[in-house]
Amino acid sequence: MKKAILVAGATGNLGNRICRELIIRNADVSAIVRSATDLEKIDVLTKMGVKVIEVDLNSVDEIAKACVGIDCVISAVAGLRDVIVDLQSRILDGALQAGVPRFIPSDFCTNYNDLVPGENRNFDLRREFKAYLDSAAIKASSIFNGAFADILKYNTPILNLKDKSIGYWGEKADWKLDFTTMDDTAAFTAEVALDNNALRDLEIASFQISPNELWANVKELTGQEFRIHQLSTLEDFAGFIKKQRADNPAGENELYAKWQQAQYMYSMFSTQHNQLSNEQYDNLSWTTGLAYMKSFVSPNQS
Ligand SMILES: NC(=O)c1ccc[n+]([C@@H]2O[C@H](COP(=O)([O-])OP(=O)(O)OC[C@H]3O[C@@H](n4cnc5c(N)ncnc54)[C@H](OP(=O)(O)O)[C@@H]3O)[C@@H](O)[C@H]2O)c1
């Protein structure tokens, strides 16, 4: 029998791809959206074959109604406390009320379980929701994909194509960083949603690549030797982030404040995915680092 999967955050960048991957796998896919949601985004979902249900996301009863008969709820919402803790709690309450057996929260980040609370604001919010999720009578699976590979395109200190530099913190030029493309994350998430035996925590990475290996890939693709350098010690980086945060109180209300982006990079250099579940499902293929970099590093990089 077809599995029925409900997606929250289906109009988002990742949520949309998850819906596509579920449809490919012959699932019955529905999406709960709010009344403010962009109609064009709803149209894209409808054309894909998703049953879109507009609900008052403040009402647990309305969410529960949409959850009746659902095998797994996937949350791919993005936001701060009002979304990651408050909205996800209401979605979970709706799922519980309807007797949904499984829930995938909107983690989709580095595995924060071994990281120190207080180091990454957005991970702390996920931790807070996780405590509630793990106290509930529902089977949960979290997907930890490291960083979306897109960040390699954004001229961060890790790889900056504009000033032709590659940077690392501490003595970590050979430290493997976890990157997963959104498409690979979405395909894996669809598999997990359809697998009643999926584990609680699932680490994945399309590719794990060190600063030195990034340097070698850039050289292979462009023939150019970028400057590779230590940015600072990790201790100094932590101090810098604290100061940056204190100096920018407005960032507390921004999802990707500058200091939060720095917190993500600090996390990437603090923990690694050592137990990959990439091989869990036979029919998945994973993007390699070189293939991904080829999509945006031009041979004539100027
Ligand atoms: N690991 C990484 O490097 C990385 C990078 C980026 C994102 N992520 C994570 O990936 C997940 C998905 O992110 P994304 O980039 O796909 O997000 P996105 O494109 O910004 O989409 C966010 C989704 O959440 C919904 N949403 C936001 N606020 C809402 C609210 N107050 N009430 C109801 N719905 C709301 C949006 O609905 P509307 O269409 O109605 O606005 C949309 O469907 C999140 O957990 C995010 O933190 C991870």
The ligand as an ORCA input file, in Angstrom:
! r2SCAN-3c Opt
* xyz 0 1
  N      22.732     22.612      6.923
  C      22.667     23.739      6.242
  O      23.685     24.232      5.719
  C      21.358     24.440      6.065
  C      21.277     25.575      5.260
  C      20.035     26.152      5.054
  C      18.906     25.627      5.697
  N      19.044     24.548      6.502
  C      17.887     23.966      7.205
  O      17.095     23.233      6.271
  C      15.717     23.315      6.674
  C      14.891     23.873      5.508
  O      15.405     25.153      5.164
  P      15.099     25.869      3.757
  O      16.317     26.623      3.379
  O      14.496     24.906      2.826
  O      13.999     26.934      4.222
  P      13.160     27.943      3.307
  O      13.439     27.772      1.884
  O      13.362     29.304      3.914
  O      11.662     27.464      3.595
  C      11.125     27.617      4.869
  C       9.793     26.897      4.940
  O       9.291     27.090      6.275
  C       8.007     27.705      6.196
  N       7.865     28.672      7.289
  C       8.771     29.569      7.704
  N       8.249     30.306      8.709
  C       7.004     29.846      8.924
  C       5.971     30.179      9.832
  N       6.136     31.151     10.741
  N       4.810     29.505      9.775
  C       4.658     28.524      8.862
  N       5.585     28.139      7.967
  C       6.747     28.808      8.003
  C       7.964     28.426      4.858
  O       6.609     28.558      4.481
  P       6.076     29.800      3.594
  O       6.287     29.410      2.151
  O       4.645     29.902      3.972
  O       6.895     30.997      3.998
  C       8.734     27.454      3.968
  O       7.924     26.402      3.546
  C      15.702     24.171      7.934
  O      15.831     23.361      9.060
  C      16.951     25.007      7.770
  O      17.447     25.537      8.978
  C      20.230     23.936      6.690
*
